[in-house]
Amino acid sequence: MPQNDKEKISAIIEQCKKISPCALDIRYDEPMSEHTTFKTGGKADCYLSPAGEGFPDFYAALISRARAAGIPVFILGGGANIVVSDNGVRGIVLYSGEWRGCANADDDTTGGERLVFHSGTSIDEANETASAAGLTGLEFLAGMPGTVGGAVWMNARCYGGEIADVLEWTETIDNENSESVIQRIVTGQGEGVGFGYKQSPFQKMDCFILNAAFKLKKGDKDKIQIEMEKNRRDRQEKGHYLFPCAGSVFKNNRDFGKPTGQIIDELGLRGFQIGGAQIAPFHGNIIINTGGATSSDIRALMDKTAEKVKAATGFVLEPEVLFV
C-alpha cells in the first residue's frame, strides 16, 4: 500500500474516532484469506473492525470521509459468498461482524413475533435467538455461514424458504447522502418490490444494511430446534464443512430443468481440478479448496466448468459467488 494512502486512511480513522469512539481493531496489509470461507485472497490495505453501539455513527462518518478522500470501502460480513482477488483489496475493508445482536422493534405491533437483528449477526445466532423465543420462520437458514446483512442482500434461500418470505423491513444508511441519513425501507414480496431468485433491491442500491426486521410466527421450541438440526445435519452430510468452500458457486435456473449440480455431475466433472481448487467429489456445484488453492484457481475452475457446460448443453451458468 502506498504510504500516502496509509496516511490518508489513518487520518480518516482518527477523525471518525472523535465522532464515535468505537472499540477498533485496525490491521494494515491484512490477509483476506483469514476472513473468507474459501481461505483465499490477498491482502487488504486496511482491515477495520469497529465494535459497540457507536457503530452506525462511525460507519456514517467513515464512508463520507473515505469517499471524499478517494479511498474505497468494502463491507465484509461473514466472508461466506465471495472470492477475493489474489491481489487483495485496495482501501478499507470494514468488517461488520461486531455489529451484532437482537433488539425488538419499539413499534412492534405483531404480538411479539417480530425480531430485529443488527446486520453483522451470524445466521446461526439469529436462528438460536428465534428458537429460544419460540418463533418459527428462520429454520431454513440453519447451518448457513455468513451474516444477516449478507443473507438479506443476497435474498438467501434454501430448503424451500427465502429471506423475502419473512423479511418485513430494513434500516439502511444511504451512502450517497453526504449526511449518511438512516432510512427505513419497507420490504416484502410482490411486483415491483425487487426480490427474486438470489436477488434483492439492495443489489441495485448504494447503501449499507444496518438492521433487518423479520416477521415470524409462534411455534413449538422443540419442533423448531429439530428442524434447525435437520438442516444443519443435511449440510454436514452433503460435505459443506469438509473443506474451505462457499457452498454452491453457480445459481440454479429453472429453465435448465434440473439443478446446476446435477448438470455438472452428468458431465462427469466431479473431481475436476485446477491448481488447489476442485469440483467437490461429493457435489457438482461446490468448489473446494483442497489446500493451497488461490482465488485465481477458483475463478479459472468456474470459468472452465461454465465453458464445458455451455458446450455440452447450451446453458449459460451464472455465478452465485461474488468476485471482489
C-alpha positions, 0 to 999 in steps of 0.5 A, spaced: 500 500 500 502 506 498 504 510 504 500 516 502 494 512 502 496 509 509 496 516 511 490 518 508 486 512 511 489 513 518 487 520 518 480 518 516 480 513 522 482 518 527 477 523 525 471 518 525 474 516 532 472 523 535 465 522 532 464 515 535 469 512 539 468 505 537 472 499 540 477 498 533 481 493 531 485 496 525 490 491 521 494 494 515 496 489 509 491 484 512 490 477 509 483 476 506 484 469 506 483 469 514 476 472 513 473 468 507 470 461 507 474 459 501 481 461 505 483 465 499 485 472 497 490 477 498 491 482 502 487 488 504 490 495 505 486 496 511 482 491 515 477 495 520 473 492 525 469 497 529 465 494 535 459 497 540 453 501 539 457 507 536 457 503 530 452 506 525 455 513 527 462 511 525 460 507 519 456 514 517 462 518 518 467 513 515 464 512 508 463 520 507 470 521 509 473 515 505 469 517 499 471 524 499 478 522 500 478 517 494 479 511 498 474 505 497 470 501 502 468 494 502 463 491 507 465 484 509 460 480 513 461 473 514 466 472 508 461 466 506 459 468 498 465 471 495 472 470 492 477 475 493 482 477 488 489 474 489 491 481 489 487 483 495 483 489 496 485 496 495 482 501 501 478 499 507 475 493 508 470 494 514 468 488 517 461 488 520 461 482 524 461 486 531 455 489 529 451 484 532 445 482 536 437 482 537 433 488 539 425 488 538 422 493 534 419 499 539 413 499 534 412 492 534 405 491 533 405 483 531 404 480 538 411 479 539 413 475 533 417 480 530 425 480 531 430 485 529 437 483 528 443 488 527 446 486 520 453 483 522 449 477 526 451 470 524 445 466 521 446 461 526 445 466 532 439 469 529 436 462 528 438 460 536 435 467 538 428 465 534 428 458 537 429 460 544 423 465 543 419 460 540 418 463 533 418 459 527 420 462 520 428 462 520 429 454 520 431 454 513 437 458 514 440 453 519 447 451 518 448 457 513 455 461 514 455 468 513 451 474 516 444 477 516 446 483 512 449 478 507 443 473 507 438 479 506 442 482 500 443 476 497 435 474 498 438 467 501 434 461 500 434 454 501 430 448 503 424 451 500 424 458 504 427 465 502 429 471 506 423 475 502 418 470 505 419 473 512 423 479 511 418 485 513 423 491 513 430 494 513 434 500 516 439 502 511 444 508 511 444 511 504 451 512 502 450 517 497 447 522 502 453 526 504 449 526 511 449 518 511 441 519 513 438 512 516 432 510 512 427 505 513 425 501 507 419 497 507 420 490 504 416 484 502 414 480 496 410 482 490 411 486 483 415 491 483 418 490 490 425 487 487 426 480 490 427 474 486 431 468 485 438 470 489 436 477 488 434 483 492 433 491 491 439 492 495 443 489 489 441 495 485 442 500 491 448 504 494 447 503 501 449 499 507 444 494 511 444 496 518 438 492 521 433 487 518 426 486 521 423 479 520 416 477 521 415 470 524 410 466 527 409 462 534 411 455 534 413 449 538 421 450 541 422 443 540 419 442 533 423 448 531 430 446 534 429 439 530 428 442 524 434 447 525 438 440 526 435 437 520 438 442 516 444 443 519 445 435 519 443 435 511 449 440 510 454 436 514 452 430 510 452 433 503 460 435 505 459 443 506 464 443 512 469 438 509 473 443 506 474 451 505 468 452 500 462 457 499 457 452 498 454 452 491 458 457 486 453 457 480 445 459 481 440 454 479 435 456 473 429 453 472 429 453 465 435 448 465 430 443 468 434 440 473 439 443 478 446 446 476 449 440 480 446 435 477 448 438 470 455 438 472 455 431 475 452 428 468 458 431 465 462 427 469 466 433 472 466 431 479 473 431 481 475 436 476 481 440 478 485 446 477 491 448 481 488 447 489 481 448 487 476 442 485 469 440 483 467 437 490 467 429 489 461 429 493 457 435 489 457 438 482 456 445 484 461 446 490 468 448 489 473 446 494 479 448 496 483 442 497 489 446 500 493 451 497 488 453 492 488 461 490 482 465 488 485 465 481 484 457 481 477 458 483 475 463 478 479 459 472 475 452 475 468 456 474 470 459 468 472 452 465 466 448 468 461 454 465 465 453 458 464 445 458 457 446 460 455 451 455 458 446 450 455 440 452 448 443 453 447 450 451 446 453 458 449 459 460 451 458 468 451 464 472 455 465 478 452 465 485 459 467 488 461 474 488 468 476 485 471 482 489 
